[in-house]
Amino acid sequence: MTEIRTPRLLLRRWYDDDLAPMADINADPRVMRWVDDGSVLGLDATAEAIEGWEDTWDDEGFGLFAVELLASGELAGFTGLFVPDFLPEAASEVAIGWRLGPAFWGQGYASEAAHATLEFAVQDRNLDRVVSINRVGDTASENIARKLGMTREREAEDPRYGFPLHVHAIDLTEFQA
Ligand SMILES: CC(C)(COP(=O)(O)OP(=O)(O)OC[C@H]1O[C@@H](n2cnc3c(N)ncnc32)[C@H](O)[C@@H]1OP(=O)(O)O)[C@@H](O)C(=O)NCCC(=O)NCCS
């Protein structure tokens, strides 16, 4: 069972009880503003997504962690690793991603979870490189990438929607946990 504790968070696999709070997060247009084409997701789509995230854990040995607040037990959202196969030029990479409910923004939780995810990537999974792919304009994500020590490598275009993307990367052989 893969679990990580940080000072304020528990990063863990997904439980059935996570569906309702994660669906609320996915149904919020403020959350989905920079995700894919900005469409919100309903309950069924969220259930399907969580199933897919769990499959990735089983298949790849990494995935998106459910991020729980230690103090309250609330689900804040997710942070973790995935294969960014929506972008063919990066389909052989491992990417880091994050999505929290607005109640959990502005408190450093995403950065705390992302830092622990990079530690997991290098210490548990022996990965030597992780990328972060965000839409141009998604300054909150660029801020996290910068704080993690990732550097912007290039621009790309989302082949699904035509949006410009920024690709950041970090050499984990140089990562200071
Ligand atoms: C992207 C997202 C995760 C960023 O969340 P966030 O809360 O802004 O990110 P951080 O964890 O870096 O916290 C930001 C601020 O919290 C503040 N903060 C408050 N308490 C803090 C603490 N104890 N430690 C660190 N920072 C703290 C800091 O001021 C920090 O801002 P700064 O880096 O400018 O100093 C969030 O906006 C989100 O989920 N958006 C919707 C989904 C999305 O767009 N995902 C990416 C695209 S796919």
The ligand as an ORCA input file, in Angstrom:
! r2SCAN-3c Opt
* xyz 0 1
  C      -2.881     24.538     -9.528
  C      -3.278     24.484     -8.048
  C      -3.103     23.076     -7.520
  C      -2.383     25.470     -7.283
  O      -2.750     25.513     -5.928
  P      -2.109     26.583     -4.954
  O      -2.760     26.447     -3.645
  O      -2.129     27.912     -5.625
  O      -0.574     26.144     -4.916
  P       0.527     26.158     -3.790
  O       0.475     24.926     -2.996
  O       1.804     26.439     -4.489
  O       0.175     27.354     -2.814
  C       0.125     28.697     -3.268
  C       0.282     29.708     -2.173
  O      -0.096     29.277     -0.898
  C       0.500     30.193      0.054
  N       0.743     29.515      1.338
  C      -0.024     29.670      2.437
  N       0.415     28.889      3.423
  C       1.509     28.220      2.953
  C       2.397     27.271      3.529
  N       2.269     26.834      4.788
  N       3.394     26.787      2.757
  C       3.572     27.217      1.488
  N       2.758     28.126      0.892
  C       1.722     28.624      1.625
  C       1.761     30.738     -0.584
  O       1.650     32.124     -0.590
  C       1.721     30.159     -2.000
  O       1.946     31.156     -2.967
  P       3.430     31.582     -3.446
  O       4.054     30.369     -4.033
  O       3.189     32.627     -4.465
  O       4.157     32.043     -2.224
  C      -4.755     24.931     -7.883
  O      -4.887     26.241     -8.359
  C      -5.702     24.028     -8.605
  O      -5.994     22.927     -8.157
  N      -6.237     24.499     -9.752
  C      -7.203     23.734    -10.501
  C      -6.617     22.544    -11.249
  C      -5.522     22.926    -12.207
  O      -5.562     23.975    -12.806
  N      -4.539     22.022    -12.349
  C      -3.445     22.239    -13.275
  C      -3.811     22.195    -14.664
  S      -4.046     20.570    -15.285
*
